[in-house]
Amino acid sequence: MTKIFQLPIKIAGLLIVQIHLFTVSLPTQAQTTDPILSVVKDPSNQQRWRAIANRLQASGVNYCVIPLPGLKITANFGKPQILLLPNIETLTPEQAIALEQWTQRGGKLIVTGPVGSLSTPGVRQLLQKLLGGYWGFSLNSPQQLQSANSNVSSWAKPPELFGKIQGGVIIPNPATSQTSAVWQAQGYPAAVLTSATATFLGWRWGIDTASSRELDVAWLKAALQRYVELPKPSPKPTSHHRPCDPAITTNTKPKLPPIGKKPKPNTRRKTHIAGNNKPSPTKLQPATKSTPSNYREAIDQLEEAVRLDVVPNSNEPISPEAAIALQQELENLIGRVESAHLAASISGSSRRKTTSATPQPVKSITSNLSEADLQVVLTQAREIAKNIPFLVERQNFALARQQWLQAKTKLWQQFPIDQRLAQPEIRAVWLDRGTIIRAGSEAGLAKIFNQLAQAGINTVFFETVNASYTIYPSRVAPQQNPLVKNWDPLAAAVKLAHGRGMELHAWVWTFAAGNQQHNQILNLDPNYPGPVLAARPDWANYDQLGNMIPVGQTKPFFDPANPQVRQYLLDLFAEIVTRYQVDGLQLDYIRYPFQDPFVNRTYGYGQAAREQFLQQTGVDPVNISPTQGELWQKWTAFRTQQVDNFVAEVAQMLRSKRQNLTLSVAVFPLPEYERIQKLQQNWEVWAKRGDIDLVVPMTYALDTPRFQRLAQPWIKSTQLGATLLVPGIRLLSLPNLGAFDQLQLVRDLPAIGYALFAAENFNNQLDEILMKTQGQSSVKGEPIPHRHPFRAAAWRYAALQKEWQLMQERGQLSISANVLADFSRRAEELNNALNQLAALPSASNLIEAKTLLNQFQSQFPTWMQSATTPQSYHIQVWQHRLLTIDRLLRYGERRRNLQP
């Protein structure tokens, strides 16, 4: 029997897994010579592993060890039918699916600590199903562990299991799990859960500061007793361990076919929730008619990988995992609608003085929507979300889809799109070459800037260098774009933007040197490499077959290893920022062309790169096969380093010319390892080094669930130093309310703004929505966060305080008197510190604000626990907004250090 499980995740190729179900019975008596337990070891956590191994030895249980990178296929799980995951916080989709497959075959899990809590949303959803719950939050102090109730099975009742432990609260799913132990704290939250497939211990097992060795050993043995009969303990308990499978290694890099063989076609079938196998109908850069479908633009492949299609009236089966995903998406949408209404309620239409650091009290705006009607829609949507898994269980697939779509449509209609609700944020748009050319003159361009300003856009990425053509008459580049002769659009754009209180950033193609589609517009040979490479073909890059334009793609690239190329680009960018008063520079195509070494599509063999690598290693890279692991990784690292070095050079050059310039990068939101292998684009390094100010990932998706799965991991990332992240939203083929929904998601996450691609996709209805919800006509002096981060932080915190106050007035946030007094006092202290910092950005004021903010953030969950809480979505949003303020302070601290 075959069953299809679907997991909505952002990793390409992991959407569909066919799992053959069969049952493996567990032994009734454990053997003393063979391992009875497989233990997953995280190689990155060697220090903690020593304490874990100490407890395993003390238990006397024979076990074998699986390195975490080897946890990919069930064959690697070893012979034992019980698997221990001690405190593993990050699992890949591939690993989560393997765990599901293994449990379907009879395997049992023992997990401890915040398992999977740092994984992607799709992974966390699947783990919740397998475990019967999820790690909610850590407790502030050690708590007494006690049995849940008299109905608990005998295995969880022995007195040696109970003592004081520093742990966390597990959020159970009562339908699929049982609480076996609780914390002796307010509400008696769950500490140990059991489900049909798992035992979940709510503390970091094996950590001395969390629990004693005796308690940990007792719980391990008790959990094992659920599944097997343990051998009688010996006087001196010891255990024996070995690798679960000699074939397992920590090398996770796949074996690749040798260069020269043709890549095998991608025959893997994709099945969506609706059973719709059609590819995404829109592409950022459509392929030519001769382009094979598996060579589509990488951005479209990424968007396809996380699609969650719901086709009306389809009766195709919906897996239990997909049903949970649909339920969660609907609950998230309910949260966004409520969040938007709350933001609109505390916003106002009166003008603010430009000299004020923070917003002044304003009158509330009354929505045209009936509050009663809104609550009816929200209640109905919650009921539908609750019932979706039951409809799927009864195989009412068409009805589940129909109700889901109806609820989504009604919820979208409840968005308060006639009221201002935006706080200070980066509201950027890419103003593309085509729109600039169609403007035809400064007067035509002025109409576009009027439109953008009315819509509240405060930052414009103006396409200045495209396919080696400049949009302005250059003294460095060989040719201005012939479609804009006799005028200077960049000079006009700077004047028009600044006259409307907007920033103008020059958007430049970096290593992409030409464009076949642009050649067609100019009536040139399709293979024309652009005006620079036409004059300097020795600057070109090549693939492993000697092609300047990679197979299935449309653009030739420069060789980033060529010092002459780098100097030319530096001179060109320096010309832009010195001749024109632009506010920033955005690097696009700051990478190599899309490759896939796993199917023998590689790139980077420019003359300079080959010579340099040969000098360094004694090997010409054209003779290296991807199967040569260590040498191939040296070649990949070499290419990646060329891009890294150039970003650093641009940053240094900009700051030497004008210290207040903002440097941003438009990048791919692929996972780091995949991105380096396929694009040599390691933008986390640029962010950590402080080279760049804004990361703008191209998180383009046709619906909000897909957008969330692409953007949220990066928005929540802690790997970007003090760099701000601004997710990209593609408007092409996106409904206007769908675009607003994605904007609201960004506002509810710890992001500081968004970037819309592109100006050519604006329309009158979208203009009106943006004008009413974020237009600047009613808000003067609103700070742009990357320009005035301290003022933006104070402004946003004041709005946050208004939300708390309003919900208290409505009785939706009821806190006991003593807790409320502490909360209010701390909140006002933080407000004063942020206002002081905004007015006088000194080092001492910054330290004071950061200290109070950190204290407030750490105490906030405890305050919310003591409250008659609103929806958990609101609490998450408030925590996200506090984190946004923290990021603004860190960014402001770094930028302040760069200024005189």
C-alpha positions in Angstrom: 0.0 0.0 0.0 1.3 3.5 -0.9 0.4 6.7 0.7 1.5 10.2 -0.3 2.6 12.6 2.3 3.1 16.2 1.5 5.1 18.8 3.5 4.9 22.5 2.5 8.6 23.5 2.8 11.0 25.7 0.9 13.5 23.0 -0.1 13.2 22.1 -3.7 12.6 18.4 -4.5 11.2 17.5 -1.1 7.5 18.1 -1.6 6.5 14.5 -2.4 7.7 11.4 -0.7 6.1 8.0 -1.3 6.2 5.9 1.8 5.6 2.2 1.8 4.0 1.3 5.1 4.6 -1.9 6.9 4.8 -2.8 10.6 7.9 -4.1 12.3 7.1 -5.7 15.7 9.3 -4.8 18.6 11.0 -7.5 20.6 9.5 -8.5 23.9 12.8 -9.0 25.5 15.8 -6.8 24.8 19.0 -8.6 23.9 22.0 -7.9 26.1 24.5 -8.0 23.3 22.9 -5.9 20.6 22.0 -2.2 20.9 18.4 -1.5 21.8 18.7 2.2 21.3 20.0 4.5 18.5 21.1 7.9 19.7 21.4 10.9 17.3 24.6 12.9 17.9 24.9 16.5 16.7 28.6 16.9 15.7 28.4 20.7 16.3 27.6 20.1 20.0 30.6 18.1 21.1 30.7 19.6 24.6 27.2 18.7 25.5 27.6 15.3 24.0 30.1 14.3 26.7 27.4 14.8 29.4 24.8 12.9 27.3 27.2 10.0 26.8 27.9 10.0 30.6 24.2 9.4 31.3 23.9 6.8 28.6 26.8 4.9 30.2 25.2 5.2 33.6 22.0 3.7 32.3 23.6 0.4 31.3 21.7 0.5 28.0 23.5 -0.7 24.9 23.2 1.9 22.2 24.6 2.9 18.9 25.3 6.4 17.5 24.0 8.1 14.4 25.7 11.4 13.4 22.9 13.9 12.7 24.0 14.5 9.1 23.4 10.8 8.5 19.8 10.9 9.6 18.5 11.1 6.1 17.1 7.7 5.1 15.7 4.9 7.3 18.5 2.6 6.3 20.8 4.7 8.3 18.8 4.4 11.5 20.4 1.1 12.5 18.8 -2.0 13.8 17.3 -0.7 17.0 13.7 0.2 16.7 13.9 3.0 19.3 15.6 6.4 18.5 16.7 9.0 21.0 17.0 12.6 19.8 18.6 14.6 22.7 18.0 18.3 22.3 18.3 18.4 18.5 16.9 21.8 17.6 17.4 21.9 13.9 16.2 19.1 11.5 16.1 19.4 7.7 12.9 18.5 5.8 14.7 15.4 4.5 15.4 14.3 8.0 11.9 15.0 9.2 10.4 13.0 6.3 12.8 10.1 7.1 11.6 10.1 10.7 8.0 9.9 9.6 8.8 7.1 7.3 10.7 5.3 10.0 7.8 5.6 12.5 5.4 4.3 9.9 7.5 1.2 9.8 7.1 0.7 13.5 9.9 2.8 14.9 9.6 4.7 18.2 11.0 8.0 19.3 12.3 9.5 22.5 12.9 13.2 22.1 14.1 15.8 24.6 14.3 19.6 24.8 13.2 22.1 22.1 13.3 19.5 19.4 13.1 21.0 15.9 12.3 24.4 17.3 14.8 26.1 14.9 13.6 24.2 11.8 11.4 25.4 9.0 7.7 25.7 9.6 6.9 22.6 7.5 9.4 20.5 9.6 7.9 21.8 12.8 4.4 20.9 11.7 5.4 17.4 10.8 7.2 17.0 14.2 4.1 18.2 16.0 2.2 15.4 14.4 4.8 12.7 15.2 5.3 13.9 18.8 1.8 14.9 19.8 2.9 18.4 20.7 5.7 20.9 20.5 8.1 22.8 22.7 6.4 26.1 23.7 8.9 28.1 25.8 11.5 27.8 28.5 10.6 28.2 32.2 12.5 31.0 34.1 13.5 28.8 37.0 13.7 25.1 38.0 10.3 23.6 38.7 9.1 20.5 40.5 8.1 17.7 38.2 5.1 15.6 39.2 2.8 13.0 37.8 -0.1 14.4 35.7 -3.0 12.4 37.1 -4.1 9.0 38.3 -4.9 7.8 34.8 -1.2 7.9 33.8 0.3 4.6 32.8 2.3 2.8 35.5 5.6 3.4 33.7 5.4 7.2 34.6 4.5 6.8 38.2 7.7 5.7 40.1 8.8 8.3 42.7 12.4 8.3 41.4 11.1 10.1 38.3 10.2 13.3 40.1 12.3 16.1 41.3 13.3 19.7 40.4 14.3 20.3 36.8 15.0 23.4 34.7 12.8 22.8 31.7 10.2 24.1 29.4 6.5 24.0 28.7 5.3 21.5 26.0 2.1 22.4 24.2 0.2 19.2 23.7 -2.3 18.1 21.1 -5.0 16.4 23.2 -6.3 14.5 20.3 -3.0 12.6 19.6 -1.1 12.7 22.9 -1.3 12.2 26.7 0.3 14.3 29.3 2.3 12.0 31.6 4.0 14.6 33.8 3.5 18.3 34.6 5.3 21.2 36.1 4.3 22.2 39.6 3.7 25.8 38.3 0.8 28.0 37.5 -1.6 26.1 35.3 0.4 22.8 35.7 1.7 22.9 32.1 2.8 19.7 30.4 6.4 18.5 31.0 6.2 15.0 29.5 4.0 13.9 26.6 3.4 10.5 25.1 1.9 9.6 21.7 1.6 6.4 19.8 5.0 7.0 18.3 7.0 9.1 20.8 7.9 10.0 24.3 8.6 13.7 24.7 10.7 15.0 27.7 10.4 18.7 28.2 13.9 19.5 29.3 17.4 19.4 27.8 18.3 15.8 28.7 21.9 15.2 29.6 22.6 18.8 30.6 23.9 19.2 34.2 22.3 22.6 34.6 18.9 21.2 33.6 18.6 17.9 35.5 20.5 15.5 37.6 22.1 12.4 36.1 19.9 10.2 38.3 16.7 11.8 37.0 17.8 11.7 33.4 18.7 8.0 33.6 15.5 7.2 35.4 13.4 8.9 32.7 15.4 7.2 29.9 14.8 3.8 31.3 11.1 4.5 32.0 10.6 5.7 28.4 12.4 2.6 27.0 10.1 0.4 29.2 7.2 1.7 27.2 8.5 -0.2 24.2 10.8 -3.0 25.3 11.5 -5.1 28.4 14.9 -4.0 29.7 17.4 -6.6 30.9 17.9 -6.8 34.7 20.4 -4.1 35.8 23.9 -5.2 36.6 25.6 -4.2 39.9 27.8 -1.8 37.9 25.7 -0.4 35.1 27.7 0.2 31.9 26.6 0.4 28.3 28.2 -0.4 25.0 28.0 1.8 22.0 29.2 1.9 18.4 28.2 3.5 15.1 24.8 2.3 14.1 26.0 1.6 10.6 29.6 1.5 9.5 28.6 3.1 6.2 27.4 6.3 7.8 29.8 9.3 7.7 29.3 12.9 8.4 30.0 13.8 4.8 26.7 14.9 3.4 27.8 16.0 0.0 26.1 13.8 -2.7 28.1 11.8 -5.2 28.0 13.6 -8.5 28.3 12.3 -12.0 31.7 13.0 -13.8 31.9 16.1 -16.1 31.1 15.2 -19.6 28.0 13.0 -19.0 24.7 14.6 -20.0 22.5 15.4 -17.0 19.7 13.0 -16.5 16.3 14.6 -17.0 14.3 15.4 -13.9 11.6 12.8 -13.9 10.5 13.3 -10.2 6.8 13.8 -10.1 5.4 16.7 -8.1 1.9 16.4 -6.6 0.3 19.3 -5.0 -2.5 19.4 -2.5 -5.1 19.8 -5.3 -3.5 17.2 -7.5 -2.5 19.9 -9.9 0.9 19.2 -11.6 1.1 22.3 -13.8 4.2 24.4 -13.3 3.9 28.0 -12.1 2.4 30.0 -15.0 4.6 33.1 -14.4 8.3 33.7 -14.4 10.6 36.6 -13.7 12.7 35.9 -16.8 10.7 33.5 -19.1 12.9 31.0 -20.9 13.0 30.8 -24.6 10.9 28.3 -26.5 13.9 25.9 -26.8 14.6 26.0 -23.1 13.9 22.6 -21.4 11.4 23.0 -18.5 14.0 21.7 -15.9 16.2 24.6 -16.8 13.7 27.3 -15.7 15.0 30.3 -13.9 16.1 29.4 -10.4 13.7 31.8 -8.7 10.8 30.0 -10.3 12.1 26.7 -9.2 12.3 28.0 -5.7 8.8 29.3 -5.7 7.5 26.1 -7.2 9.1 24.1 -4.3 6.9 25.7 -1.7 3.6 25.9 -3.5 0.4 25.1 -1.7 -2.3 25.0 -4.4 -5.9 24.6 -3.5 -8.0 24.1 -6.6 -11.7 24.5 -6.3 -13.9 21.4 -6.6 -11.0 19.1 -6.8 -11.6 15.8 -5.0 -8.0 14.7 -5.1 -6.8 13.2 -1.8 -5.4 15.5 0.9 -2.8 13.9 3.2 -3.1 14.4 6.9 0.0 16.6 6.8 -1.5 18.8 4.1 -4.7 19.1 6.1 -2.8 20.4 9.1 -1.0 22.8 6.8 -4.3 24.1 5.4 -5.6 24.5 9.0 -2.5 26.4 10.1 -2.6 28.7 7.0 -6.2 29.7 7.8 -5.5 30.3 11.4 -2.5 32.5 10.4 -4.7 34.5 8.1 -7.2 35.0 10.9 -4.4 36.4 13.0 -3.2 38.7 10.2 -6.8 40.1 9.8 -7.0 40.8 13.5 -3.6 42.3 13.6 -4.3 44.6 10.7 -7.5 45.9 12.5 -5.6 46.4 15.7 -3.0 48.5 13.9 -5.6 50.5 12.1 -7.4 51.2 15.4 -4.4 52.8 17.0 -3.3 54.7 13.9 -4.6 58.1 12.9 -5.1 60.7 10.3 -3.9 63.9 12.0 -0.6 65.3 11.0 2.5 64.8 13.1 5.0 67.6 13.6 8.3 66.9 11.8 10.3 67.9 14.8 8.8 65.2 17.0 10.9 62.1 17.6 7.8 59.9 18.3 4.2 60.0 17.1 1.8 62.2 19.1 -1.6 60.9 20.3 -4.1 60.9 17.4 -7.8 60.1 17.0 -8.7 56.5 16.1 -10.1 55.8 12.7 -13.4 53.9 12.6 -13.5 51.2 10.0 -16.3 51.1 7.5 -16.7 47.5 8.3 -19.2 46.5 10.9 -17.4 45.1 14.0 -20.2 42.6 14.4 -19.8 41.4 10.8 -16.1 41.1 11.3 -16.5 38.9 14.4 -19.0 36.7 12.6 -16.5 36.1 9.7 -13.7 35.4 12.2 -15.8 32.9 14.2 -16.9 31.1 11.0 -13.3 30.9 9.8 -12.1 29.5 13.1 -14.7 26.8 12.9 -13.7 25.9 9.3 -10.1 25.7 10.3 -11.0 23.4 13.2 -13.0 21.1 11.0 -10.6 20.7 8.1 -8.7 17.7 9.5 -12.1 16.0 10.3 -13.3 16.6 6.7 -10.1 15.1 5.4 -10.4 12.1 7.7 -13.8 11.5 6.3 -12.4 11.9 2.8 -14.6 15.0 2.1 -11.7 16.5 0.1 -13.7 18.7 -2.2 -15.7 20.2 0.7 -12.6 20.9 2.7 -11.1 22.8 -0.2 -14.4 24.7 -0.9 -14.7 25.8 2.7 -11.1 26.7 3.0 -11.3 28.9 -0.2 -14.5 30.5 0.9 -13.1 31.3 4.4 -9.9 32.8 2.8 -11.9 35.0 0.4 -14.2 36.3 3.2 -11.2 37.0 5.4 -9.4 38.9 2.7 -12.5 41.1 2.3 -12.3 42.0 6.0 -8.8 43.6 5.7 -9.1 47.3 6.7 -7.8 48.5 3.4 -9.5 51.9 3.8 -7.4 52.9 6.9 -3.9 53.8 7.5 -2.2 51.1 9.5 1.5 51.2 8.6 4.3 52.1 11.1 7.7 53.5 10.0 9.1 50.9 7.6 11.2 50.6 4.5 8.6 50.7 1.7 10.7 50.0 -1.4 10.0 49.4 -5.1 12.1 48.3 -8.0 11.6 50.9 -10.7 12.5 48.8 -13.8 14.2 49.7 -17.0 11.0 49.1 -19.1 8.9 51.6 -17.0 11.7 54.2 -17.2 11.9 53.8 -21.0 8.2 54.1 -21.4 8.2 57.3 -19.3 10.1 58.9 -22.1 11.0 62.1 -20.4 11.4 63.8 -17.0 7.7 64.8 -17.2 6.7 61.2 -17.7 8.9 60.0 -14.9 7.4 62.6 -12.6 4.0 61.0 -13.0 5.5 57.7 -11.8 7.1 59.3 -8.8 3.9 61.1 -7.9 2.1 57.7 -8.0 4.8 56.1 -5.8 4.9 58.9 -3.3 1.1 58.9 -2.9 1.3 55.1 -2.3 3.7 55.7 0.6 6.8 54.4 -1.1 9.9 55.9 0.5 12.7 54.0 -1.2 13.2 53.5 -5.0 15.6 51.0 -6.5 16.2 52.7 -9.8 17.5 50.4 -12.6 20.7 52.2 -13.5 22.9 49.5 -15.1 21.2 46.7 -17.1 23.0 44.3 -19.4 26.1 46.6 -19.3 24.1 49.6 -20.6 23.8 52.6 -18.3 20.6 54.5 -18.0 22.6 57.7 -17.9 25.4 59.1 -20.2 28.5 57.5 -18.7 32.2 58.3 -19.0 33.1 54.8 -17.8 30.6 52.5 -19.5 30.9 52.2 -23.3 27.2 52.9 -24.1 24.1 54.5 -22.6 21.0 52.5 -23.3 19.9 53.5 -26.8 16.3 53.6 -25.7 16.9 56.6 -23.5 18.9 58.9 -25.8 18.9 62.6 -25.3 18.0 62.7 -21.6 19.4 61.6 -18.3 16.8 59.5 -16.4 19.1 59.1 -13.3 19.5 62.8 -12.8 15.8 63.3 -13.2 15.0 60.5 -10.8 17.3 61.8 -8.0 15.6 65.2 -8.3 12.1 63.8 -8.4 12.6 61.4 -5.5 14.2 63.9 -3.2 11.6 66.5 -4.0 9.0 64.0 -2.6 10.9 62.9 0.5 11.9 59.6 -1.0 15.3 57.9 -1.3 16.8 56.9 -4.6 19.1 53.9 -4.8 20.9 53.0 -8.0 20.1 49.4 -8.9 22.9 47.9 -10.9 23.6 44.6 -12.5 26.9 43.4 -11.2 28.3 40.3 -12.9 25.5 39.7 -15.5 26.9 41.4 -18.6 24.2 40.9 -21.2 20.7 39.8 -21.9 19.3 38.0 -24.9 15.8 39.4 -24.3 17.1 42.9 -24.3 19.0 42.1 -27.6 15.6 41.3 -29.1 14.2 44.7 -28.1 17.2 46.4 -29.7 17.0 44.2 -32.8 20.5 42.7 -32.1 21.8 39.2 -32.6 20.5 37.1 -29.7 24.0 36.0 -28.7 25.4 39.6 -28.5 27.1 39.6 -25.1 26.6 43.3 -24.4 28.7 46.3 -25.1 31.4 45.5 -22.5 32.1 41.9 -23.4 31.8 42.7 -27.1 34.9 44.9 -26.6 36.6 42.7 -24.0 35.7 39.0 -24.6 38.7 38.1 -22.4 36.6 39.3 -19.4 33.9 36.7 -20.0 32.9 33.7 -17.9 32.2 30.2 -19.3 30.5 27.0 -18.4 32.2 23.6 -18.4 31.3 23.2 -22.1 32.9 26.5 -23.1 29.6 28.4 -23.5 29.5 32.0 -22.6 25.8 31.9 -22.0 24.9 28.8 -20.0 22.6 26.2 -21.5 18.9 27.1 -20.8 19.8 30.7 -19.6 19.7 34.1 -21.2 22.6 36.1 -19.8 26.4 36.0 -20.3 28.4 36.9 -17.1 31.7 38.5 -16.3 34.5 36.6 -14.6 34.5 37.8 -11.0 38.1 36.6 -10.6 39.3 39.0 -13.3 40.9 42.1 -11.6 40.2 44.2 -14.7 36.5 43.4 -14.5 36.4 44.3 -10.8 38.2 47.6 -11.4 35.9 48.5 -14.2 32.8 47.8 -12.0 34.3 49.8 -9.1 35.0 52.7 -11.4 31.5 52.5 -12.8 29.9 52.4 -9.4 32.1 55.2 -8.1 31.0 57.4 -11.1 27.3 56.8 -10.1 27.7 57.7 -6.5 29.9 60.8 -7.1 28.2 62.3 -10.1 24.7 61.8 -8.7 23.3 62.3 -5.2 21.9 58.9 -5.0 21.2 57.6 -1.4 22.4 54.1 -2.0 23.6 51.4 -4.3 21.9 48.0 -4.8 23.9 45.1 -6.2 21.9 42.7 -8.4 23.3 39.6 -10.0 26.0 39.6 -7.4 26.7 36.0 -8.0 27.6 33.4 -10.6 25.0 32.1 -13.1 22.7 29.4 -11.8 24.4 26.0 -11.8 23.7 22.5 -10.6 26.9 20.5 -10.1 24.8 17.5 -9.0 23.7 17.2 -12.6 27.0 18.3 -14.1 26.0 21.9 -14.9 28.9 24.0 -13.7 30.2 27.5 -14.4 33.1 29.9 -13.6 35.8 28.9 -16.1 36.9 32.4 -17.1 40.5 32.8 -18.2 41.5 34.8 -15.1 39.8 32.3 -12.8 41.5 29.3 -14.4 44.9 30.9 -14.2 44.6 32.0 -10.6 43.3 28.6 -9.4 46.0 26.8 -11.3 48.6 29.0 -9.7 47.1 28.3 -6.2 46.6 24.5 -6.5 48.5 23.3 -9.6 45.2 22.1 -11.1 43.3 23.6 -14.0 39.6 23.7 -12.8 38.3 22.5 -16.1 39.9 19.1 -15.3 38.1 18.8 -11.9 35.1 16.7 -11.6 32.4 17.4 -8.9 33.1 13.8 -7.8 36.5 15.0 -6.5 35.0 16.1 -3.2 37.8 18.0 -1.5 39.3 19.5 -4.6 35.9 20.4 -6.0 35.0 22.2 -2.7 38.3 24.2 -3.0 37.1 25.3 -6.5 33.7 26.2 -5.1 35.3 28.1 -2.2 37.6 29.9 -4.7 34.7 31.2 -6.7 32.6 32.1 -3.7 35.6 34.1 -2.4 35.7 36.2 -5.5 32.2 37.4 -4.9 32.8 37.9 -1.2 35.9 40.0 -1.9 34.2 42.1 -4.5 31.3 43.0 -2.1 33.9 44.1 0.5 35.7 46.2 -2.2 32.4 47.9 -3.1 31.6 48.6 0.5 35.0 50.1 1.1 34.8 52.2 -2.0 31.3 53.6 -1.2 32.4 54.6 2.3 35.5 56.3 1.0 33.3 58.4 -1.4 30.3 59.1 0.8 29.9 57.5 4.2 26.2 57.8 4.5 25.4 55.7 1.4 23.3 52.6 1.9 24.6 49.3 0.3 21.9 46.7 -0.4 22.0 43.4 -2.3 19.2 41.5 -4.1 19.8 37.8 -3.3 18.4 34.3 -3.6 16.7 32.9 -0.5 18.1 29.4 -1.1 19.6 27.5 1.9 23.2 28.4 2.4 24.9 25.2 1.3 22.7 24.9 -1.9 23.2 28.6 -2.7 27.0 28.4 -2.5 27.0 25.3 -4.6 24.7 26.7 -7.3 25.3 30.5 -7.1 28.5 31.1 -5.0 26.4 33.7 -3.2 27.2 33.7 0.5 25.4 36.8 1.7 25.4 35.8 5.3 29.2 36.5 5.3 28.6 40.0 3.8 26.0 40.8 6.5 28.1 39.5 9.4 31.1 41.5 8.2 29.0 44.7 8.1 29.7 45.2 4.4 26.1 45.6 3.5 23.2 47.5 5.1 20.2 45.8 3.6 19.6 42.2 2.5 16.7 42.0 0.0 15.9 38.3 -0.7 13.8 37.6 -3.7 11.1 35.8 -1.8 8.7 35.8 -4.7 5.5 33.7 -4.4 2.0 33.7 -5.8 0.3 33.4 -2.4 1.0 34.2 1.2 1.6 30.6 2.5 4.4 30.2 -0.1 5.7 33.6 0.7 5.8 32.8 4.4 7.7 29.6 3.9 10.3 31.4 1.7 10.7 34.6 3.8 10.1 33.7 7.4 13.3 31.6 8.0 15.4 34.5 6.8 13.4 37.2 8.6 13.9 35.3 11.9 17.6 34.5 11.2 20.1 35.5 13.8 23.0 35.1 11.3 22.9 38.6 9.8 24.7 40.7 12.4 23.4 44.2 12.4 22.2 44.1 8.8 18.5 44.7 8.1 16.5 42.2 6.0 13.8 43.5 3.6 11.9 40.6 1.9 10.9 41.0 -1.8 7.3 40.6 -3.0 6.6 40.0 -6.7 3.4 41.7 -7.8 3.2 39.9 -11.2 0.0 37.8 -11.3 -0.6 38.5 -7.6 -4.1 39.6 -6.6 -4.2 43.0 -5.0 -5.6 41.7 -1.7 -3.0 38.9 -1.9 -0.3 41.5 -2.1 -1.8 43.3 0.9 -1.9 40.0 2.7 1.8 39.5 2.1 2.5 43.0 3.3 0.6 42.3 6.5 2.6 39.2 7.1 5.8 41.2 6.8 4.5 43.7 9.3 3.7 40.8 11.8 7.2 39.3 11.5 10.4 40.9 12.8 11.1 42.6 9.5 11.7 46.3 8.9 9.9 46.7 5.6 9.5 45.2 2.1 10.5 45.7 -1.5 7.9 45.4 -4.4 8.9 44.0 -7.7 8.2 46.0 -9.8 6.8 49.4 -10.6 5.5 48.1 -14.0 3.0 45.8 -12.1 1.3 48.6 -10.2 -2.4 49.2 -11.0 -5.1 51.7 -9.9 -6.7 49.4 -7.3 -3.3 48.6 -5.7 -2.4 52.3 -5.7 -5.6 53.1 -3.8 -5.0 50.3 -1.2 -1.4 51.5 -0.6 -2.4 55.2 -0.6 -5.0 54.6 2.1 -3.1 52.1 4.3 0.4 53.6 4.1 0.3 56.8 2.1 2.4 59.7 3.4 -0.1 62.5 2.9 -1.3 62.3 6.5 2.0 61.6 8.1 4.8 64.1 7.9 8.2 63.5 9.4 7.8 59.7 9.5 11.4 58.4 9.6 12.8 55.9 7.1 14.2 53.2 9.3 17.5 52.6 7.5 18.2 56.4 7.5 16.9 57.2 11.0 16.9 53.9 12.9 16.6 55.3 16.5 13.7 57.6 15.6 12.0 54.7 13.9 12.5 52.5 16.9 10.9 55.1 19.2 8.0 55.6 16.9 7.3 51.9 16.5 7.5 51.3 20.2 5.0 54.1 20.9 2.6 52.4 18.5 3.1 49.1 20.3 2.2 50.7 23.6 -1.0 52.0 22.1 -2.0 48.5 21.0 -1.5 47.2 24.6 -3.5 50.1 26.0 -6.3 49.6 23.5 -6.6 45.9 24.2 -6.7 46.6 27.9 -9.5 49.1 27.4 -11.4 46.5 25.4 -10.9 43.9 28.1 -8.9 41.7 25.7 -5.7 42.0 27.7 -6.5 41.6 31.4 -3.5 41.5 33.7 -3.6 41.3 37.5 -3.0 44.5 39.4 0.5 43.7 40.7 1.7 42.4 37.4 0.2 45.3 35.5 2.0 47.8 37.7 5.4 46.2 37.0 4.5 45.8 33.3 3.5 49.5 33.0 6.5 50.8 34.9 8.9 48.8 32.8 7.1 49.8 29.6 7.3 53.5 30.4 10.9 53.3 31.4 11.7 51.8 28.0 9.6 54.4 26.2 11.5 57.2 27.9 14.9 55.6 27.0 13.9 55.2 23.4 12.7 58.8 23.1 15.9 60.0 24.7 18.0 58.0 22.3 16.0 59.3 19.3 16.5 62.9 20.5 20.1 62.5 21.4 21.8 59.5 19.9 24.8 59.2 22.3 26.6 56.1 23.4 25.3 56.3 27.0 21.7 56.7 25.8 22.1 53.8 23.4 23.4 51.5 26.2 20.5 52.5 28.4 17.9 51.8 25.7 19.4 48.4 24.8 19.7 47.4 28.4 16.0 48.2 29.2 14.8 46.7 25.9 16.7 43.4 26.6 15.2 43.3 30.1 11.7 44.0 28.8 12.0 41.3 26.1 13.1 38.7 28.6 10.2 39.5 31.0 7.5 39.9 28.3 6.5 36.2 28.0 6.1 36.0 31.8 3.8 39.0 31.8 1.7 37.6 29.0 1.4 34.2 30.7 -0.2 35.9 33.7 -2.7 37.7 31.5 -6.1 36.7 30.3 -4.3 36.4 27.0 -5.5 37.5 23.6 -4.9 35.1 20.7 -1.4 33.7 20.8 -0.9 35.2 17.4 -1.0 38.7 18.9 1.6 37.7 21.5 3.9 36.4 18.8 3.5 39.6 16.8 4.3 41.8 19.8 7.4 39.8 20.4 8.4 40.1 16.8 7.9 43.9 17.0 10.1 44.1 20.1 12.7 42.1 18.2 12.4 44.6 15.3 13.1 47.5 17.6 16.2 45.6 18.9 17.4 45.1 15.4 16.9 48.8 14.7 19.1 49.7 17.7 21.8 47.3 16.6 21.7 48.7 13.0 21.8 52.3 14.3 24.7 51.5 16.5 26.7 50.1 13.6 25.8 53.0 11.2 26.6 55.6 13.9 30.1 54.2 14.1 30.5 54.7 10.4 29.6 58.3 10.5 32.0 61.2 11.5 
